[in-house]
Amino acid sequence: MRYTYPALIVKDEWVGYCTYLNDFDIVTQGDDVQDAIEMGADALWLMIDDYLQLDKPLPKPTYPEEHEGLLVAISVDVDTERGLLTTKMAAGLLGVSDARVRQMVCSGQLASKKIGRDNYVYLWSIRERQANPPKPGRPRKKAASAPAKGTEAV
């Protein structure tokens, strides 16, 4: 799906050109105007992808009436398989480390999809774990079966 948001490009004597995406409260920079627009498009794509992955509502585009600098509309295509999160994003939602999420994926405690070399965790799997958290402590070992009567260990 294509998303379009306004960006304000302002010349900065220290870093070149700054790109302000006020609807997402982020700033990026580039060496020239074209580079600043490309960097803004990359940042916009990442922000929209994160919002969609987390099922957060996207902010409405707001075009300022008064501004300094160059006002441009940046348009990006974001085709995300919704409900797939990186292990780092899953760790943030579950309040555990990235390594722990990878352990949970390997043990089958979280449903995931492998894309390339990376695992992506399904959002529904995280929500299910949040709704049914494990009991605290280590699981009990299963009781060893007793030998049958009349037989003795030698």
C-alpha positions as CSV (number, residue, x, y, z in Angstrom):
1,M,0.0,0.0,0.0
2,R,1.2,3.5,-0.8
3,Y,1.5,6.1,2.0
4,T,2.2,9.8,1.5
5,Y,3.4,12.2,4.2
6,P,4.8,15.7,4.2
7,A,8.4,16.4,4.9
8,L,10.2,19.7,5.5
9,I,13.7,19.9,4.0
10,V,15.9,22.6,5.7
11,K,19.5,23.5,5.0
12,D,21.8,23.1,8.0
13,E,25.3,24.5,8.0
14,W,26.6,21.6,10.1
15,V,25.1,18.5,8.5
16,G,23.9,19.5,5.1
17,Y,20.1,19.1,4.8
18,C,17.7,18.0,7.5
19,T,14.4,16.2,6.7
20,Y,11.7,16.7,9.3
21,L,8.8,14.2,9.4
22,N,6.7,16.0,12.0
23,D,3.8,13.5,11.9
24,F,6.2,10.8,13.3
25,D,8.4,13.2,15.2
26,I,11.6,12.1,13.5
27,V,14.5,13.9,11.8
28,T,17.0,12.6,9.3
29,Q,19.7,14.2,7.2
30,G,21.3,14.1,3.8
31,D,24.2,15.7,1.9
32,D,22.0,17.4,-0.6
33,V,18.3,17.9,-1.2
34,Q,17.9,14.6,-3.2
35,D,19.8,12.6,-0.5
36,A,17.7,14.2,2.2
37,I,14.5,13.2,0.5
38,E,15.8,9.6,0.0
39,M,16.8,9.4,3.7
40,G,13.4,10.8,4.6
41,A,11.7,8.1,2.5
42,D,13.8,5.4,4.2
43,A,12.9,6.7,7.7
44,L,9.2,7.0,6.7
45,W,9.1,3.4,5.4
46,L,10.6,2.1,8.7
47,M,8.2,4.1,10.8
48,I,5.1,3.0,8.9
49,D,6.3,-0.6,8.9
50,D,6.7,-0.5,12.7
51,Y,3.3,1.0,13.2
52,L,1.7,-1.6,11.0
53,Q,3.5,-4.5,12.6
54,L,2.4,-3.3,16.1
55,D,-1.1,-2.5,14.9
56,K,-0.7,1.1,16.0
57,P,-2.9,3.6,14.2
58,L,-1.0,5.8,11.7
59,P,-1.0,9.5,12.3
60,K,-2.9,11.6,9.8
61,P,-0.7,13.6,7.4
62,T,-0.6,17.3,8.4
63,Y,0.6,19.9,6.0
64,P,1.9,23.0,7.7
65,E,0.6,26.3,6.3
66,E,3.6,28.3,7.3
67,H,7.1,26.8,7.2
68,E,10.7,27.6,6.4
69,G,12.5,25.4,3.9
70,L,11.3,23.1,1.2
71,L,8.0,21.3,1.8
72,V,7.8,18.0,-0.1
73,A,5.4,15.0,-0.1
74,I,7.2,11.7,0.4
75,S,5.4,8.6,-0.8
76,V,6.5,5.1,0.1
77,D,5.1,1.6,-0.6
78,V,4.9,-0.6,2.4
79,D,3.9,-4.2,1.8
80,T,4.3,-5.8,5.2
81,E,3.1,-9.2,6.2
82,R,1.2,-7.9,9.2
83,G,1.7,-9.5,12.5
84,L,5.3,-10.5,12.0
85,L,7.7,-8.9,14.5
86,T,11.5,-9.0,14.8
87,T,12.8,-10.8,17.8
88,K,13.9,-7.5,19.2
89,M,10.4,-6.1,18.9
90,A,9.0,-9.2,20.4
91,A,11.4,-9.0,23.3
92,G,10.2,-5.4,24.0
93,L,6.6,-6.5,24.1
94,L,7.3,-9.5,26.4
95,G,9.8,-7.7,28.6
96,V,12.6,-10.2,28.1
97,S,15.9,-10.2,26.2
98,D,16.3,-10.8,22.5
99,A,18.2,-14.0,23.3
100,R,15.3,-15.3,25.4
101,V,12.9,-14.7,22.5
102,R,15.2,-16.7,20.3
103,Q,15.2,-19.5,22.9
104,M,11.4,-19.4,23.1
105,V,11.2,-19.7,19.3
106,C,13.6,-22.7,19.2
107,S,11.6,-24.5,21.9
108,G,8.3,-23.9,20.2
109,Q,6.9,-21.5,22.9
110,L,6.4,-18.8,20.3
111,A,5.2,-19.3,16.7
112,S,7.6,-17.8,14.2
113,K,8.5,-17.7,10.5
114,K,12.0,-17.9,9.2
115,I,12.8,-15.4,6.4
116,G,16.4,-15.7,5.2
117,R,18.5,-16.1,8.3
118,D,16.2,-14.2,10.6
119,N,13.2,-15.4,12.7
120,Y,10.1,-13.3,12.8
121,V,7.6,-13.9,15.6
122,Y,3.9,-13.8,15.0
123,L,2.0,-11.1,16.9
124,W,-0.8,-13.5,17.8
125,S,1.7,-15.8,19.5
126,I,3.0,-12.9,21.6
127,R,-0.5,-11.9,22.5
128,E,-1.4,-15.5,23.5
129,R,1.6,-15.7,25.7
130,Q,0.8,-12.3,27.3
131,A,-2.8,-13.6,28.0
132,N,-1.5,-16.9,29.4
133,P,1.8,-16.2,31.1
134,P,3.8,-19.2,32.4
135,K,3.8,-20.0,36.1
136,P,6.8,-18.6,37.9
137,G,9.7,-21.0,38.7
138,R,11.2,-24.0,37.1
139,P,8.8,-26.8,36.0
140,R,8.7,-29.9,38.2
141,K,10.5,-33.0,37.0
142,K,8.3,-35.9,36.2
143,A,8.2,-38.5,39.0
144,A,10.4,-41.6,38.3
145,S,8.4,-44.7,37.9
146,A,8.8,-47.2,40.7
147,P,10.0,-50.8,39.8
148,A,7.2,-53.4,39.6
149,K,6.6,-55.6,42.7
150,G,8.5,-58.7,42.8
151,T,11.4,-57.4,40.8
152,E,14.5,-56.2,42.3
153,A,17.3,-54.2,40.8
154,V,20.6,-56.0,40.7
